[in-house]
Amino acid sequence: MKIQTIKIKENITMIKYVIHSKKWRDRINGNTYHAARILNTQNNLMIAAPFQYGYGDQFIQSASEVMLENNWIKEKLKGIDFQEIHIIDQDDCKKKEVEKWGQS
């Protein structure tokens, strides 16, 4: 039996956080709302950014603020930080689903 050794590159970046957002669009008024859950893969803790107004990538700002409040990061997320973050962005959810998603 032959055993193979696999060399892992030293500069591989590990995923530190997973941000999973859910969005609901109020079609009558044209407003978009979101909530997000953030998983810290280093200690397996999860926090939530509550249901709030915001469209597009606004959920990343909301997640960043919650992460700051909980001392997971020292400053707001910026471009280079996204190498260590996996983002899941889920559109067209039901309002109740998004409201519940924002509760921890």
C-alpha positions as CSV (number, residue, x, y, z in Angstrom):
1,M,0.0,0.0,0.0
2,K,1.4,3.4,-1.0
3,I,0.7,6.4,1.1
4,Q,0.5,9.8,-0.6
5,T,1.4,13.1,1.1
6,I,-0.5,16.1,0.1
7,K,1.1,19.5,0.6
8,I,-1.2,22.3,1.5
9,K,-0.4,25.8,0.3
10,E,0.6,28.1,3.1
11,N,-1.2,31.1,1.8
12,I,-4.7,29.6,1.8
13,T,-7.3,31.8,3.5
14,M,-9.7,30.0,5.8
15,I,-13.4,31.1,6.0
16,K,-13.8,32.9,9.4
17,Y,-17.4,34.0,9.0
18,V,-20.5,33.1,7.1
19,I,-23.1,35.8,6.5
20,H,-26.5,34.5,5.4
21,S,-29.1,37.1,4.5
22,K,-32.7,36.8,3.7
23,K,-34.7,39.6,1.9
24,W,-38.3,40.5,1.5
25,R,-39.7,43.1,-0.8
26,D,-42.8,45.0,0.1
27,R,-44.3,45.1,-3.4
28,I,-47.0,47.7,-2.5
29,N,-44.6,50.3,-1.3
30,G,-41.5,49.1,-3.2
31,N,-39.3,48.8,-0.1
32,T,-36.9,46.0,0.6
33,Y,-36.1,44.6,4.0
34,H,-33.5,42.2,5.2
35,A,-32.2,40.2,8.2
36,A,-29.0,38.3,8.5
37,R,-27.3,35.6,10.6
38,I,-23.6,35.6,11.0
39,L,-21.7,32.4,11.9
40,N,-18.3,32.6,13.5
41,T,-16.6,29.4,12.2
42,Q,-13.7,29.8,14.7
43,N,-15.9,29.3,17.8
44,N,-19.2,28.1,16.2
45,L,-21.2,31.0,17.6
46,M,-24.0,32.7,15.7
47,I,-25.5,36.2,16.0
48,A,-28.3,37.9,14.1
49,A,-28.8,41.3,12.4
50,P,-32.5,42.2,13.0
51,F,-35.2,42.7,10.4
52,Q,-34.7,46.2,8.9
53,Y,-35.0,48.4,5.8
54,G,-32.2,48.0,3.3
55,Y,-31.7,46.9,-0.3
56,G,-28.8,45.4,-2.3
57,D,-25.8,44.7,-0.2
58,Q,-27.0,46.7,2.8
59,F,-27.2,43.5,4.8
60,I,-23.3,43.4,4.8
61,Q,-23.3,46.8,6.6
62,S,-25.9,45.5,9.1
63,A,-23.9,42.3,9.7
64,S,-20.7,44.4,10.2
65,E,-22.4,46.6,12.8
66,V,-23.6,43.5,14.8
67,M,-20.2,41.9,14.5
68,L,-18.6,45.2,15.9
69,E,-21.2,45.3,18.8
70,N,-20.3,41.7,19.7
71,N,-16.5,42.3,19.5
72,W,-16.1,39.8,16.7
73,I,-14.2,42.4,14.6
74,K,-12.3,45.6,15.5
75,E,-13.5,47.8,12.6
76,K,-16.2,47.8,9.9
77,L,-15.8,45.2,7.1
78,K,-13.9,46.4,4.1
79,G,-13.1,44.9,0.7
80,I,-10.1,42.8,1.7
81,D,-12.0,41.2,4.6
82,F,-14.3,39.4,2.1
83,Q,-11.6,36.9,1.4
84,E,-12.4,35.4,4.8
85,I,-16.2,35.6,4.5
86,H,-18.7,33.4,2.8
87,I,-21.9,35.3,1.8
88,I,-25.2,33.7,1.1
89,D,-27.8,36.2,-0.2
90,Q,-31.4,34.8,-0.4
91,D,-34.0,37.0,-2.2
92,D,-37.8,36.6,-2.4
93,C,-38.5,35.3,1.1
94,K,-41.7,35.8,3.0
95,K,-41.9,38.6,5.5
96,K,-42.5,36.3,8.5
97,E,-39.5,34.2,7.4
98,V,-37.2,37.3,7.3
99,E,-38.5,38.7,10.6
100,K,-37.8,35.3,12.3
101,W,-34.4,35.1,10.6
102,G,-33.4,38.3,12.4
103,Q,-34.1,37.0,15.8
104,S,-31.3,35.3,17.7
